[in-house]
């Protein structure tokens, strides 16, 4: 019972902090209409300012034939257009960022290409296919085996970008905000996700109709990235 009451107190404190600090006029993130763009954004968003990710996506759409942002293109179609390009040539189109600063890192362009090949192997061609892969542990394990993807952070973001409403990307911004809001310094990833999901459900049922974890994640990230 004490643990339950402590959780209720933590959620109450978290919601109060959100209401006092966040801008709830921020709209829910749009995401993408194409699974390959979800993968591209998720891989290149790690450890960088989001402006650079926007540039990567823009350059890739130009490479694909000057396609619009809301284009619908399958994983296999993108791989066909990449064809036999080397990783270095693909990095020229995207950028030469690496998955980490450690010795076993690879170019993010290579990580993205591996991502696409694994998605194709599991027949994940569309955003709907991405959403249907949530419980596919074999798919998750293969993605996490790509250098720089072991934490699963890009997978979390993949689902957010594919518009899975109960997903949270527990990056440094979300972690810092949640710990400050609850007053608990060492929350685990699962505790942070549970906190945000519970708060979003409460908000949706009360003052903020339609709120979900993905939307609240976006509002928190926007606030925290400005601080």
N, C-alpha and C positions, 0 to 999 in steps of 0.2 A: 504494500500500500504506500509506503514512504517513497519508493521509487516512482510509483504512478503519480503521486502528488508533486514530486519534484519535477517530473516531466511536464505536468500541467502548468506549474509555475514558470518553467523555462519557456514554454510555448507562449504563455500570456505575456511574459517579458519581451519575447521576440516580436510578437505582433505589435505591442505598444511601441517598440523601438522602430519597427518598420513604418508605422503610421506617423511617427514624429520626424522621420528622416527621408522617406522615399517619395518620389514623384509618381503617383498612381495614374497620372494622365498619359504616361508613356504607354504606347500601344504594344500589344503582344508581338513578338518577333515573327516576321513573315516566313522565314525559312526559304527553302528552294523547292522547285518542282521536279528537279532531277537528282537522282541518287549520286551520280559522279560529282556533282557540285557540292553536295553535302560532304562527301569524302574529302574533296579538295580543301574546302574551308576548314574542316575539322583538323586535318593534318597540319595545315599552314598557320593555324591560329595559336598553336602552342608556343608560349614564351615570347610573343611579339605584340606590338601595338596593332590594333585591328585595321588601321589604315593600310598597312602593308598587305594584309589579307585581301582587302578590297582590290588592291592593285593586282594581286595574283589572279583573283577570279576574273577581273576585267581583261587581263592579258590572255587568259585561257579562253575566254569567250571569243575574243578576236581571233585567236589561233583556230578555233573550231569553225570559223566562218562568220565572225562578227554576229554571233547569236545574242539575243536579248537575255537579260538576267532571269526572266521567268520561263526560259526555254525548257522544253521537256525532251530530254535525250537520254538514251539508255546507257548502261555501263558498257555493253558490247559495242555500241556505236562509237563511244568515246575511244575505246581501245582500238577499234578499226581505224579511226582518224589519227591516233598516235602512231599506229603501224609499227614499223621497225626502228623508230627513233631511238637513239641512245639516251641513256639517263642524262648525260651531259647536254645533249641537244634539248631535251625536255626542260632541263634546268635553265637554259637560256630563255625559254618561253615563260617560265614561272619565276624562280629566283634560285640562288645558290645557298639558301639557308639550310642548315643541318638540323637533324632531329634533336641533338643535344650538343653540349660542349665536351662530352666525354669521348674517349678514344674509339669506342665502338659505334659511334654515330654514323649515319648515312645522310645523303642529301634528302631533303623533304620531297624532292621530285621523285626519287626512287621509292620512298615510303608510300607516296601517293600511287605510283604505278603498281606497287605490290598490293596495296589496298584494292585497287580496281580488279586486279587478277583474282584475288581471293573472293571479292564480291561476285565476279563472273562465275567462279567455280561453284559458289553456293546459289547461283541463279538469282542474285540480287540485282535486278536491272532497273527498278523504279523505286520511288519513295515508299510506295505501298509495300514493296518487297523488303525495304529496310525496316519498316514498322513491324512486319511479320517475322523478322529475324531476332526479335528481342530476346527470346528464350533459347536461341540456337547457340549453345555453349561451344560447339566445335568451331563455329564461325568466330566467336569471340576469342577463343584461344589462338586461332591462326592470326588474327589481327594483332593480338598482344605479343605474338612472337616476332613481329616486325620491330627492328631496333628503334627505340624511342617510344614505343606504344604500350609498354608493359603495364603501365598504371591503369589503362583502360579509359583515360580521360578523353581521348579522341572518339572512342566508341560512344561515351555519354553524349558528346557534342553531336555526333552523327545522328543520334536519335532526336536530339533537340531540333536540329536543322531539318529533319524529316517530319517535324511537327508531332512528336509524341508528347502529349500534354503533361504527363507526370514525371518527365525526366529533368534532372538537375545535373549540371556540369560543376563538380566540386573542385574548382580551381582556386588559386590563392585569393582572388577577390571574394568569392562566395564564402570561403573558409574564414577570412578575416572579419567579414561583416557579421557572419553568424555567431562567431565567438564573441565579438564585441556586443552584439545585440542580446545574447543570452547571459553574458557574464561568465561563461564557461570557457576556459582557455584551451582545453585539449579534447575537443569533440572529434569523434571519428567520422569518416566519410558517411557511413550508414546513419549515424546520429544526425548529421547535417541534412542529409536527404529527407529523413523522417521528419525533422523539424520543419523544413520548408514545405513539404507536402501537407503536413497537418495544418500549418498556418494558412496555406493557400486554400485548403478546403474550408476552413473557418471563414476566411475573408470572402470567399465566393458565396457562402451561405448568409453573410451579413452585409457588410458595406460595399463589397466590390464584386458584383455579379460577374460570373464567368472567369474569375481568377483561377489559375492553375499553377502548378509547380514550375512549368517551363516559362510562363509569363512572369512569375515572381522572381525567378532566377534572372531573367533579362533585366528587370527593374533594378534588382540589387546590383547586378554586374555594372549597369550603366552608372549607378550612383557611386559605387566603389572605385570604378576606373577613373572617376574624376577627382578622387581623393588620394 
